[in-house]
Amino acid sequence: MTSFPLQKPPLTEPTVTRTVQPSFAAELLTTLSVHSQYVLHGNVRDDYLVADVRDDGSRRNRALPLVDLLWEGLSRSGYRCLLRYDQVSGFTVARSDDSLDMDTLLRRATRRVPGRPDEDDGADVARVFESLARGWVGERPGPPPDNPRYEDYQKPVHAALLVDFASRIPTQVNQLSDEERTFFLRCLRTAEEARAFTRPKFGRALFNPIIWLTDGERDLPSWLVTSSVRVRSIGVPHPDLGQRRRMAGLLAERAGVAESVLGLDVGPLLKGAGRETPTDEDIARFAGAAGGLTLRGMRESMRFARARGIPFTDMDQAVRRYELGVSRNPWTGGAVADSIRDGEAYIAQRVRGQDKAVAQTLDVLKRAALGLSGAQASSTSVHRPRGVLFFAGPTGTGKTELARAVATMLFGAEDACLRFDMSEFSTAHSADRLVGAPPGYVGYEAGGELTRAVREDPFRVVLFDEIDKADKGVLDKFLQVLEDGRLTDGQGVTTYFSECVLIFTSNLGVHGPTGPDGRPLSSPVGRDRLPTTPQERLEFEQEILGNVRLHFEETLKRPELLNRFGGNIVVFQYIDEPTGRLIFDGQLENIVAHMRRQGGLRLRVLPEAREALAAACVSDLRNGGRGIGMKLETHLINPLARGIFDLQVALVPGTVVTVSRVTVEPDGGVRLDLDAVPGEPAREPEPTW
């Protein structure tokens, strides 16, 4: 007796028992018996997730565009056609049963070929809207009355209409033209006069809906929505973290899969790329990095990554590059790390006498270069700025100079330092200059100075100088930047600060704690003698930090803003005499070089005069390097210019001007002993060709 092995019964695919749709779509599909028109506003140009629930309890996620999402629900409710209208393409058939010839019907209704609007006007469009609401009863071309199929053509057509780009129909929603007002009034009347048609197979009477797609809730006349209970406004939200996780999971299934294998379009696969197996951690990191992106944006960011050979494990970095619109990020690949390593000596040479402040700043930059900023947080936003620094200390101690030196070191040019003098933003509405005016206000079209500049070049050091002088409303804008790393301007465009280093400077606390009006209550120690010993400098630093904290907590009532700076408050000390003399030497050399460059004059300052100038410049260091510059102006530049004119000599290129003595008069005036001797002009180097 021959025995045969038992064969296992063929496995059957689980059956879909129901489909869970997004809440806005479910709201629309379940109220079609109540409302004849809908205004969908918000995130209307995205992919949307639906979940097919199977009989075995499992779920299968799918991502659909809006047309497919709505058509899937409408067709289940007995609709046979989904039309689309916009001002460019006119009326087109988005989805339809094969047996329904809607092109012929639209051609007859509009007297032109569908998809070619030619000189479309509001009257023709409103006429089609009205015909749709009536189901085209009596309007469909068909057989003569004696034909058995005549009655079929007299029945209503169950159809829906999407009005795309509806926000662009009115020129100004608050100032409608006569033609626009008439058009929207006919649409409102259509909503009121529409009637529901019974679906024989479903037993429900449903309207043929007109679905307006707008960017904002108020992009259409408000009376169109509020004047009729037949018109319903539904917001389409941006995806939350849960939806982004589900979308990241769907995209993970496409990692390393050729474009033609699966339906979700993520672009072609580069030659030589292999199949990937992303982990749950990779998916979670991708979803977290995509905060602020739509689901379609996530799909496009994966297309961006595939085109550049970026693996799924690095999708968080691909998202940053996709958002910024750059193909190369200097923060990655070690370029910035090398710049910091090579530029430490340059920074110390450029900013004198602030060794501790420079060291703290470099620590923050090294942390940023390694991507460790905010690493201690349980959920770190990838959009946060690369680095945040708050420079506090006396005037003229190198705060602004260090910010410019950082820009040069990181990005190769001092122009990469974008400086805002916050004393210009002290009024209540000055925040509009940074992020752009709201719609309807002067300056709306220009956008914001800050957001526009960062979008043009996201790799910047952004310096907010004298931040304590800014209005409180301006400070509130920084809360979002420091926490989320992005700002949305008046035009709705989001700017990302994820690749910026933000530096705030202030001399808060130098003159003691501030009162409610922001003015100092007292002067600490009087500063008759500047702190010089290590202990005095430590006490001065603690005093500054304490006064800064009091200012944010008591004066501004913004402790949350102070918390965003964390331990990144860097205190600058008063410069000491040796540092002052180094600064003096540098500024004197600048004067010599400037005279040679501008007029070809060669300035010599003899040792006696040089020592007298240095002693005068470092006699009072309360104003730091800026004070030294002011002393050089009053003790050298002004009397030098006066003395050269008094000599009455021809100042030909090559003339040597010698300063031999500096005398301070009893009345405070300064007199220089100098002479000028014509000399040979400096020769230009001979060309090599």
Phi, psi and omega per residue, in radians:
M1 nan 2.200 -3.117
T2 -1.529 2.332 3.111
S3 -1.898 2.562 3.117
F4 -2.096 2.467 3.111
P5 -1.144 2.494 3.113
L6 -1.173 2.313 3.098
Q7 -1.643 2.364 3.112
K8 -1.259 2.460 3.097
P9 -1.087 2.521 -3.120
P10 -1.065 2.422 3.109
L11 -1.270 2.358 3.113
T12 -1.839 2.535 3.100
E13 -1.178 2.412 3.066
P14 -1.018 2.527 -3.115
T15 -1.591 2.401 3.093
V16 -1.349 2.109 -3.131
T17 -1.631 -0.557 3.090
R18 -2.802 2.836 -3.127
T19 -2.131 2.211 3.108
V20 -1.636 2.075 -3.091
Q21 -1.812 2.856 3.048
P22 -0.999 2.660 -3.009
S23 -1.068 -0.657 -3.107
F24 -1.175 -0.666 3.131
A25 -1.208 -0.701 3.114
A26 -1.115 -0.687 3.115
E27 -1.092 -0.732 3.133
L28 -1.157 -0.820 -3.032
L29 -1.222 -0.455 -3.125
T30 -1.579 -0.062 -3.137
T31 -2.080 0.319 -3.134
L32 -1.154 -0.289 3.087
S33 -1.493 -0.099 -3.058
V34 -1.967 -0.684 -3.010
H35 -2.046 2.442 -3.135
S36 -1.769 -0.255 3.088
Q37 -2.461 2.597 3.141
Y38 -2.335 2.566 3.000
V39 -2.042 1.829 3.057
L40 -1.586 2.127 -3.074
H41 -2.287 2.627 3.121
G42 1.962 -2.171 -3.045
N43 -1.487 1.212 -3.006
V44 -1.659 0.060 -3.130
R45 -2.183 0.992 -3.023
D46 -2.259 3.095 2.862
D47 -1.631 2.595 -3.073
Y48 -2.255 2.420 -3.065
L49 -1.577 2.310 2.960
V50 -2.126 2.609 -3.121
A51 -2.082 2.101 3.066
D52 -1.537 2.028 3.121
V53 -1.554 2.199 -3.049
R54 -1.779 2.912 -3.090
D55 -1.227 -0.275 3.086
D56 -1.607 0.147 3.104
G57 1.566 -0.134 -3.131
S58 -1.440 2.893 3.105
R59 -2.223 2.507 3.064
R60 -2.155 2.094 -3.127
N61 -1.495 2.505 3.032
R62 -2.362 2.592 3.083
A63 -1.967 2.163 -3.066
L64 -2.203 2.539 2.947
P65 -1.236 2.924 -3.009
L66 -1.070 -0.719 -3.114
V67 -1.064 -0.809 -3.141
D68 -1.171 -0.658 3.129
L69 -1.069 -0.849 -3.113
L70 -1.211 -0.709 -3.121
W71 -1.122 -0.635 3.124
E72 -1.058 -0.753 3.129
G73 -1.308 -0.678 -3.124
L74 -1.174 -0.719 -3.125
S75 -1.123 -0.601 3.079
R76 -1.158 -0.431 -3.133
S77 -1.612 0.152 3.050
G78 1.697 0.102 3.097
Y79 -1.352 2.509 -3.065
R80 -1.905 -0.111 -3.058
C81 -2.740 2.470 3.003
L82 -2.164 1.975 3.134
L83 -1.665 2.842 3.121
R84 -2.410 2.445 3.086
Y85 -2.340 2.371 2.887
D86 -2.551 2.904 -3.005
Q87 -1.267 -0.252 -3.138
V88 -1.584 -0.888 -3.054
S89 -1.635 -0.174 -3.072
G90 1.246 -2.549 -3.130
F91 -1.583 2.298 3.058
T92 -2.382 2.827 3.099
V93 -1.656 1.923 -3.133
A94 -1.362 -0.825 3.104
R95 -2.553 2.554 -3.111
S96 -2.849 2.703 2.937
D97 -1.154 2.552 -3.137
D98 -1.080 -0.509 -3.054
S99 -1.412 -0.089 -3.042
L100 -1.846 2.032 -3.118
D101 -1.600 1.425 -3.104
M102 -1.368 -0.462 3.118
D103 -1.024 -0.764 3.126
T104 -1.107 -0.729 -3.134
L105 -1.132 -0.744 3.124
L106 -1.177 -0.650 3.128
R107 -1.096 -0.659 -3.140
R108 -1.278 -0.628 -3.097
A109 -1.268 -0.655 -3.067
T110 -1.818 -0.124 -3.136
R111 1.030 0.571 3.065
R112 -2.730 2.904 -3.082
V113 -1.241 2.266 3.094
P114 -0.999 2.445 -3.133
G115 1.573 -0.118 3.098
R116 -2.222 1.579 -2.990
P117 -1.247 -0.356 -3.089
D118 0.860 -2.078 -3.130
E119 -1.775 1.202 -3.102
D120 -1.149 2.409 3.062
D121 -2.263 2.907 -3.050
G122 -1.101 -0.564 -3.110
A123 -1.131 -0.768 3.122
D124 -1.119 -0.736 -3.129
V125 -1.120 -0.806 -3.137
A126 -1.094 -0.581 3.123
R127 -1.123 -0.712 3.106
V128 -1.172 -0.686 3.093
F129 -1.006 -0.779 -3.114
E130 -1.148 -0.702 3.116
S131 -1.126 -0.688 3.097
L132 -1.053 -0.813 -3.114
A133 -1.082 -0.505 3.104
R134 -1.528 -0.055 -3.124
G135 1.282 0.297 -3.104
W136 0.993 0.516 3.129
V137 -1.098 2.172 -3.130
G138 1.377 0.021 -3.085
E139 -1.915 -0.218 -3.085
R140 -1.331 2.318 3.052
P141 -1.194 2.293 -3.104
G142 -2.764 -2.889 -3.111
P143 -1.275 2.907 3.113
P144 -1.200 2.883 -3.075
P145 -1.003 -0.485 -3.111
D146 -1.422 -0.027 3.128
N147 -1.429 2.420 -3.126
P148 -1.029 -0.442 -3.097
R149 -1.595 0.095 -3.082
Y150 -1.034 -0.750 -3.090
E151 -1.114 -0.554 3.135
D152 -1.089 -0.592 -3.109
Y153 -1.430 -0.137 3.072
Q154 -1.627 -0.119 3.109
K155 -1.379 2.672 -3.119
P156 -1.178 2.570 3.026
V157 -1.558 2.184 3.140
H158 -1.513 1.806 -3.036
A159 -2.456 2.826 3.060
A160 -2.295 2.750 -3.087
L161 -2.289 2.231 2.999
L162 -1.693 2.166 3.038
V163 -1.734 1.726 -3.031
D164 -1.481 2.678 -3.135
F165 0.912 0.694 -3.091
A166 -1.136 -0.405 3.118
S167 -1.100 -0.380 -3.081
R168 -1.636 0.036 -3.140
I169 -1.261 -0.929 3.079
P170 -1.376 2.382 3.099
T171 -1.154 -0.882 3.020
Q172 -2.382 2.034 -2.982
V173 -1.104 -0.459 -3.137
N174 -1.625 -0.094 3.126
Q175 -2.408 1.249 -3.091
L176 -1.262 2.498 2.996
S177 -1.288 2.929 3.140
D178 -1.047 -0.731 -3.134
E179 -1.133 -0.725 3.131
E180 -1.153 -0.711 -3.140
R181 -1.112 -0.732 3.116
T182 -1.108 -0.720 -3.138
F183 -1.069 -0.864 -3.101
F184 -1.210 -0.537 3.070
L185 -1.144 -0.696 3.076
R186 -1.130 -0.631 3.092
C187 -1.138 -0.696 3.105
L188 -1.143 -0.735 3.099
R189 -1.124 -0.643 3.098
T190 -1.076 -0.714 3.113
A191 -1.079 -0.676 -3.108
E192 -1.291 -0.636 -3.035
E193 -1.580 -0.120 -3.123
A194 -1.116 2.628 3.079
R195 -2.252 2.644 -3.104
A196 -1.468 2.564 3.135
F197 -2.004 2.374 -3.103
T198 -1.318 2.340 3.033
R199 -1.626 1.921 -3.026
P200 -0.951 -0.706 -3.063
K201 -1.340 -0.312 -3.025
F202 -1.973 -0.315 3.102
G203 1.293 0.242 -3.141
R204 -2.000 2.525 3.051
A205 -1.725 2.018 -3.051
L206 -2.148 2.576 3.082
F207 -1.354 2.759 2.888
N208 -1.509 1.751 -2.931
P209 -1.421 2.580 2.920
I210 -1.813 2.127 -3.036
I211 -2.000 1.900 3.130
W212 -1.495 2.318 3.105
L213 -1.915 2.011 -3.087
T214 -2.250 2.732 3.093
D215 -1.291 -0.737 -3.102
G216 -2.187 2.806 -3.078
E217 -1.158 -0.479 -3.058
R218 -1.861 0.403 -3.136
D219 -1.375 -0.286 3.046
L220 -1.901 2.798 3.117
P221 -0.950 2.314 -3.068
S222 -1.065 -0.583 -3.104
W223 -1.208 -0.324 3.086
L224 -1.146 -0.595 -3.097
V225 -1.576 -0.694 -3.000
T226 -1.494 -0.298 -3.037
S227 -1.497 -0.124 -3.084
S228 -2.493 2.338 3.068
V229 -1.286 -0.187 3.126
R230 -1.352 -0.259 -3.105
V231 -1.832 2.218 -3.086
R232 -2.119 2.363 3.095
S233 -1.773 2.239 -3.099
I234 -2.264 2.196 3.090
G235 -1.464 2.437 3.084
V236 -1.879 1.861 -3.019
P237 -1.356 2.829 2.983
H238 -1.305 2.695 -3.070
P239 -1.158 2.494 3.058
D240 -1.585 -3.105 -3.078
L241 -1.076 -0.680 3.132
G242 -1.073 -0.751 3.119
Q243 -1.179 -0.647 3.109
R244 -1.157 -0.606 3.078
R245 -1.126 -0.763 3.137
R246 -1.124 -0.707 3.114
M247 -1.171 -0.706 3.097
A248 -1.075 -0.633 3.079
G249 -1.128 -0.715 3.083
L250 -1.098 -0.756 -3.125
L251 -1.199 -0.545 3.113
A252 -1.081 -0.552 3.108
E253 -1.169 -0.360 3.139
R254 -1.637 -0.047 -3.095
A255 -1.087 2.040 3.126
G256 1.369 0.152 -3.140
V257 -1.743 2.391 -3.124
A258 -1.081 2.691 -3.030
E259 -1.027 -0.664 -3.010
S260 -1.453 -0.094 -3.043
V261 -1.369 -0.774 -3.069
L262 -2.123 2.768 -2.965
G263 -1.293 -0.559 -3.059
L264 -1.230 2.025 -3.005
D265 -1.354 1.963 3.077
V266 -2.158 0.312 3.061
G267 1.547 2.924 -3.114
P268 -1.243 2.748 3.129
L269 -1.684 2.331 3.124
L270 -1.111 2.603 3.139
K271 -1.087 2.308 3.121
G272 1.615 -0.160 3.134
A273 -1.289 2.423 -3.100
G274 -1.891 2.977 3.138
R275 -1.150 2.396 -3.140
E276 -1.930 2.749 3.081
T277 -2.214 1.394 -3.112
P278 -1.096 2.570 3.097
T279 -1.622 2.951 3.075
D280 -1.063 -0.579 3.112
E281 -1.154 -0.697 3.090
D282 -1.082 -0.730 -3.138
I283 -1.134 -0.781 -3.139
A284 -1.124 -0.666 -3.134
R285 -1.187 -0.680 3.089
F286 -1.097 -0.808 -3.129
A287 -1.107 -0.689 3.112
G288 -1.164 -0.685 -3.140
A289 -1.193 -0.421 -3.064
A290 -1.516 0.227 3.086
G291 -0.978 2.222 -3.085
G292 1.651 -0.295 3.083
L293 -1.504 2.662 2.955
T294 -1.408 2.969 3.081
L295 -1.155 -0.600 3.058
R296 -1.160 -0.646 3.061
G297 -1.089 -0.649 3.068
M298 -1.095 -0.735 3.127
R299 -1.133 -0.709 3.127
E300 -1.200 -0.586 3.099
S301 -1.173 -0.566 3.065
M302 -1.259 -0.619 3.030
R303 -1.058 -0.738 3.087
F304 -1.034 -0.772 -3.114
A305 -1.162 -0.745 -3.132
R306 -1.124 -0.652 -3.126
A307 -1.179 -0.378 -3.113
R308 -1.943 0.167 3.076
G309 1.227 0.464 3.121
I310 -1.514 2.168 -3.117
P311 -1.238 2.859 -3.111
F312 -1.108 -0.507 3.135
T313 -1.108 -0.350 3.133
D314 -1.912 0.469 -3.114
M315 -1.142 -0.476 3.102
D316 -1.097 -0.685 3.082
Q317 -1.265 -0.606 3.090
A318 -1.092 -0.646 3.115
V319 -1.092 -0.745 3.124
R320 -1.046 -0.791 -3.112
R321 -1.210 -0.628 3.110
Y322 -1.138 -0.762 -3.131
E323 -1.119 -0.681 -3.098
L324 -1.409 -0.294 -3.138
G325 1.258 0.581 -3.134
V326 -2.111 2.641 3.114
S327 -1.683 -0.277 -3.140
R328 -2.367 2.312 -3.141
N329 -1.968 1.986 -3.098
P330 -1.123 -0.321 3.125
W331 -1.270 -0.410 3.140
T332 -1.771 2.780 3.123
G333 1.465 0.023 3.037
G334 1.539 0.021 -3.096
A335 -1.130 -0.830 -3.141
V336 -1.200 -0.662 3.112
A337 -1.039 -0.726 3.098
D338 -1.139 -0.669 3.128
S339 -1.118 -0.702 3.127
I340 -1.175 -0.749 -3.131
R341 -1.074 -0.730 -3.116
D342 -1.397 -0.349 -3.005
G343 -1.747 0.030 -3.117
E344 -1.065 -0.776 3.140
A345 -1.145 -0.627 3.126
Y346 -1.108 -0.741 3.139
I347 -1.111 -0.829 -3.119
A348 -1.094 -0.577 3.127
Q349 -1.265 -0.595 -3.060
R350 -1.436 -0.591 -3.132
V351 -1.972 1.888 -3.018
R352 -1.610 2.520 2.966
G353 1.287 0.234 -3.127
Q354 -2.224 0.938 -3.037
D355 -1.042 -0.763 -3.102
K356 -1.190 -0.730 3.133
A357 -1.117 -0.724 3.114
V358 -1.117 -0.727 3.139
A359 -1.108 -0.748 3.107
Q360 -1.090 -0.731 -3.138
T361 -1.112 -0.772 3.137
L362 -1.129 -0.598 3.089
D363 -1.069 -0.762 3.132
V364 -1.125 -0.705 -3.124
L365 -1.209 -0.663 3.095
K366 -1.138 -0.696 3.081
R367 -1.086 -0.712 3.132
A368 -1.147 -0.705 -3.118
A369 -1.121 -0.511 3.128
L370 -1.574 -0.011 -3.139
G371 1.268 0.455 -3.070
L372 -1.750 0.079 3.140
S373 -1.101 2.162 -3.140
G374 1.241 0.331 -3.077
A375 -1.153 -0.357 -3.103
Q376 -1.332 -0.262 -3.120
A377 -1.295 2.599 -3.123
S378 -1.209 -0.589 3.093
S379 -2.319 1.757 -3.075
T380 -1.597 2.224 3.077
S381 -1.346 2.208 3.136
V382 -1.267 -0.143 -3.120
H383 -1.577 -0.134 -3.135
R384 -1.078 2.598 3.115
P385 -0.989 2.623 3.139
R386 -1.032 -0.680 3.139
G387 -2.648 2.559 3.095
V388 -2.297 2.265 -3.126
L389 -2.346 2.487 3.057
F390 -2.140 1.907 -3.133
F391 -1.619 2.060 3.120
A392 -2.118 2.500 3.108
G393 2.686 3.108 -3.068
P394 -1.114 2.802 3.106
T395 -1.196 2.595 3.062
G396 1.309 0.335 -3.087
T397 -1.799 0.022 3.021
G398 1.916 0.262 -3.095
K399 -1.158 -0.923 3.130
T400 -1.157 -0.660 -3.139
E401 -1.105 -0.686 3.124
L402 -1.163 -0.671 3.099
A403 -1.066 -0.741 3.122
R404 -1.194 -0.657 3.111
A405 -1.133 -0.647 3.096
V406 -1.096 -0.751 3.124
A407 -1.074 -0.743 3.131
T408 -1.123 -0.727 -3.109
M409 -1.179 -0.753 -3.048
L410 -1.343 -0.779 -2.952
F411 -2.086 0.129 2.959
G412 1.457 0.005 -3.126
A413 -2.714 2.492 3.103
E414 -1.178 -0.391 3.099
D415 -1.127 -0.296 3.101
A416 -1.260 -0.094 3.062
C417 -1.610 1.935 3.130
L418 -1.659 1.922 -2.999
R419 -1.829 2.335 3.022
F420 -2.112 2.126 3.049
D421 -1.441 1.871 -2.975
M422 -1.280 -0.147 3.019
S423 -1.161 -0.338 3.086
E424 -1.407 -0.093 -3.084
F425 -2.088 0.742 -3.059
S426 -1.650 -0.112 -3.128
T427 -1.658 2.918 -2.983
A428 -1.106 -0.631 -3.045
H429 -1.787 0.224 -3.082
S430 -1.242 -0.300 3.096
A431 -1.062 -0.432 3.126
D432 -1.117 -0.479 3.102
R433 -1.164 -0.557 -3.117
L434 -1.342 -0.783 -3.005
V435 -1.982 -0.029 3.126
G436 1.708 2.553 -3.126
A437 -1.302 2.666 3.083
P438 -1.171 2.851 3.107
P439 -0.981 2.404 3.126
G440 1.603 -0.141 -3.125
Y441 -1.828 2.751 3.125
V442 -1.079 2.344 3.133
G443 1.614 0.048 -3.112
Y444 -1.068 -0.779 -3.086
E445 -1.178 -0.497 -3.078
A446 -1.267 -0.463 -3.087
G447 1.384 -3.070 -3.096
G448 -1.608 2.541 3.134
E449 -1.108 -0.752 -3.118
L450 -1.247 -0.906 -3.060
T451 -1.129 -0.676 -3.127
R452 -1.153 -0.748 -3.107
A453 -1.160 -0.683 -3.119
V454 -1.264 -0.594 3.070
R455 -1.150 -0.648 3.128
E456 -1.153 -0.665 3.122
D457 -2.546 1.711 -3.064
P458 -1.289 -0.223 -3.107
F459 -1.699 1.567 -3.012
R460 -2.509 2.779 2.803
V461 -1.739 2.077 -3.136
V462 -1.793 2.026 -3.058
L463 -1.837 2.086 3.050
F464 -1.837 1.668 -3.012
D465 -1.434 2.369 3.132
E466 0.977 1.014 -3.047
I467 -1.118 -0.440 -3.117
D468 -1.164 -0.278 -3.133
K469 -1.524 -0.088 -3.104
A470 -1.384 2.690 3.080
D471 -1.186 2.676 -3.114
K472 -1.057 -0.578 3.113
G473 -1.127 -0.565 3.075
V474 -1.210 -0.717 3.138
L475 -1.068 -0.613 3.136
D476 -1.098 -0.532 3.103
K477 -1.097 -0.565 -3.090
F478 -1.257 -0.354 3.088
L479 -1.036 -0.801 -3.123
Q480 -1.198 -0.667 -3.132
V481 -1.136 -0.788 -3.086
L482 -1.226 -0.551 -3.091
E483 -1.530 -0.880 -3.032
D484 -1.812 -0.273 3.117
G485 1.254 0.421 3.123
R486 -2.642 2.689 3.075
L487 -2.362 2.459 3.052
T488 -1.868 2.156 -3.051
D489 -1.451 -3.093 -3.069
G490 -1.113 -0.359 3.131
Q491 -1.621 0.083 3.115
G492 1.463 0.158 -3.140
V493 -1.580 2.268 -3.112
T494 -1.592 2.290 3.095
T495 -1.935 2.310 -3.107
Y496 -1.806 2.360 -3.139
F497 -1.901 0.372 -3.010
S498 -1.199 -0.324 -3.131
E499 -1.900 0.163 -3.113
C500 -1.663 2.719 2.881
V501 -1.904 2.099 -3.118
L502 -1.738 2.245 -3.136
I503 -2.207 2.210 3.079
F504 -1.949 2.385 3.100
T505 -2.138 2.667 3.129
S506 -2.920 2.672 2.957
N507 -1.838 0.510 3.084
L508 -0.976 2.431 3.016
G509 1.489 -0.249 -3.128
V510 -1.147 -0.624 -3.114
H511 -1.810 0.422 3.080
G512 1.701 3.065 3.122
P513 -1.125 2.671 -3.108
T514 -1.783 2.678 3.081
G515 -1.576 -2.998 -3.117
P516 -1.040 -0.498 -3.141
D517 -1.514 0.026 3.128
G518 1.531 -0.060 -3.139
R519 -1.516 2.625 3.128
P520 -1.112 2.418 3.091
L521 -1.405 -0.551 -3.136
S522 -2.755 2.908 3.107
S523 -1.821 2.040 -3.071
P524 -1.149 2.160 3.016
V525 1.122 -0.075 -3.095
G526 1.294 -0.296 3.133
R527 0.960 0.609 3.034
D528 -1.111 -0.573 3.079
R529 -2.268 2.121 -3.093
L530 -1.234 2.607 -3.139
P531 -1.117 2.265 -3.107
T532 -2.190 -0.662 -3.108
T533 -1.345 2.762 3.107
P534 -0.968 -0.694 -3.131
Q535 -1.159 -0.736 3.121
E536 -1.135 -0.664 3.121
R537 -1.169 -0.675 3.098
L538 -1.122 -0.755 3.120
E539 -1.117 -0.680 3.114
F540 -1.115 -0.726 3.120
E541 -1.089 -0.790 3.134
Q542 -1.131 -0.624 3.113
E543 -1.134 -0.750 3.105
I544 -1.084 -0.830 -3.127
L545 -1.053 -0.720 3.124
G546 -1.135 -0.726 3.137
N547 -1.212 -0.620 3.066
V548 -1.090 -0.759 3.122
R549 -1.089 -0.767 3.122
L550 -1.066 -0.662 -3.115
H551 -1.121 -0.789 -3.118
F552 -1.253 -0.654 -3.051
E553 -1.448 -0.719 -3.029
E554 -1.730 -0.763 -3.081
T555 -1.384 -0.916 -3.091
L556 -1.499 -0.350 -3.039
K557 1.006 0.720 -3.130
R558 -2.257 1.049 3.121
P559 -1.106 -0.474 -3.140
E560 -1.151 -0.545 3.098
L561 -1.207 -0.714 3.095
L562 -1.080 -0.676 -3.137
N563 -1.125 -0.490 3.115
R564 -1.172 -0.496 3.109
F565 -1.353 -0.477 3.092
G566 0.994 -2.304 -3.133
G567 -1.587 0.337 -3.080
N568 -1.685 0.327 3.056
I569 -1.475 2.056 -3.069
V570 -1.902 2.135 -3.103
V571 -1.682 2.260 3.068
F572 -1.713 2.357 -3.131
Q573 -1.582 2.796 2.942
Y574 -1.055 2.495 3.122
I575 -1.346 2.572 3.114
D576 -1.623 3.099 -3.047
E577 -1.120 -0.793 3.096
P578 -1.008 -0.712 3.100
T579 -1.155 -0.696 3.098
G580 -1.029 -0.696 3.127
R581 -1.186 -0.615 3.071
L582 -1.137 -0.708 3.103
I583 -1.145 -0.711 3.095
F584 -1.024 -0.791 3.139
D585 -1.044 -0.750 -3.130
G586 -1.137 -0.732 -3.127
Q587 -1.236 -0.601 3.074
L588 -1.134 -0.706 3.086
E589 -1.114 -0.583 3.080
N590 -1.106 -0.690 3.120
I591 -1.132 -0.772 3.134
V592 -1.062 -0.810 -3.120
A593 -1.144 -0.651 -3.123
H594 -1.149 -0.735 3.123
M595 -1.120 -0.703 3.127
R596 -1.159 -0.656 -3.082
R597 -1.327 -0.664 -3.042
Q598 -1.434 -0.827 -3.054
G599 -2.128 0.031 -3.115
G600 1.309 0.248 3.137
L601 -1.506 2.523 -3.134
R602 -1.945 1.943 -3.093
L603 -1.634 2.275 3.038
R604 -2.125 2.263 3.074
V605 -2.010 2.004 -3.089
L606 -1.243 2.760 -3.033
P607 -0.929 -0.731 -3.116
E608 -1.090 -0.795 3.134
A609 -1.176 -0.681 3.134
R610 -1.073 -0.753 -3.139
E611 -1.157 -0.690 3.119
A612 -1.114 -0.739 3.100
L613 -1.111 -0.773 -3.130
A614 -1.078 -0.756 -3.134
A615 -1.081 -0.709 3.131
A616 -1.172 -0.671 -3.069
C617 -1.248 -0.552 -3.089
V618 -1.758 0.156 -3.128
S619 -1.192 -0.519 3.125
D620 -2.418 1.906 -3.042
L621 -1.809 0.332 3.140
R622 -1.082 -0.572 -3.124
N623 -1.697 0.174 3.013
G624 1.057 -2.566 -3.110
G625 -1.095 -0.554 3.112
R626 -1.155 -0.642 3.089
G627 -1.154 -0.653 3.087
I628 -1.092 -0.737 3.099
G629 -1.083 -0.683 3.118
M630 -1.160 -0.693 3.102
K631 -1.136 -0.706 3.099
L632 -1.099 -0.594 3.119
E633 -1.166 -0.753 -3.105
T634 -1.412 -0.514 -3.047
H635 -1.719 -0.231 -3.128
L636 -2.293 -0.991 -2.979
I637 -1.131 -0.867 -3.111
N638 -1.113 -0.922 3.125
P639 -1.152 -0.486 3.101
L640 -1.151 -0.794 3.114
A641 -1.087 -0.732 3.130
R642 -1.144 -0.738 -3.108
G643 -1.168 -0.674 3.131
I644 -1.100 -0.706 3.106
F645 -1.164 -0.635 -3.138
D646 -1.196 -0.432 -3.141
L647 -1.201 -0.442 3.118
Q648 0.936 0.868 3.080
V649 -2.035 2.727 3.098
A650 -1.306 2.101 -3.087
L651 -1.603 1.357 3.106
V652 -1.460 2.707 3.080
P653 -0.969 2.368 -3.106
G654 1.729 -0.140 3.111
T655 -1.095 2.308 3.136
V656 -1.709 2.083 3.097
V657 -1.829 2.117 -3.070
T658 -1.990 2.235 3.046
V659 -1.810 2.014 -3.068
S660 -1.785 -0.414 -3.101
R661 -2.681 2.558 3.069
V662 -2.119 2.146 -3.106
T663 -2.141 2.242 3.077
V664 -1.670 2.062 -3.114
E665 -1.279 2.790 3.115
P666 -1.013 -0.541 3.136
D667 -1.457 0.094 3.120
G668 1.655 -0.149 3.100
G669 -1.247 2.833 -3.093
V670 -2.133 2.311 3.104
R671 -2.117 2.370 3.133
L672 -1.919 2.422 2.936
D673 -1.627 2.018 -3.091
L674 -2.584 2.819 3.012
D675 -2.531 2.858 -3.101
A676 -2.281 2.271 -3.128
V677 -2.169 2.146 3.092
P678 -1.074 2.466 -3.140
G679 -2.412 -3.108 3.120
E680 -1.312 2.285 3.076
P681 -1.138 2.597 3.116
A682 -1.115 2.294 -3.116
R683 -1.416 2.465 3.038
E684 -1.324 2.493 3.109
P685 -1.078 2.470 3.123
E686 -1.165 2.416 3.093
P687 -1.145 2.644 -3.057
T688 -1.462 -0.197 -3.097
W689 -1.633 nan nan
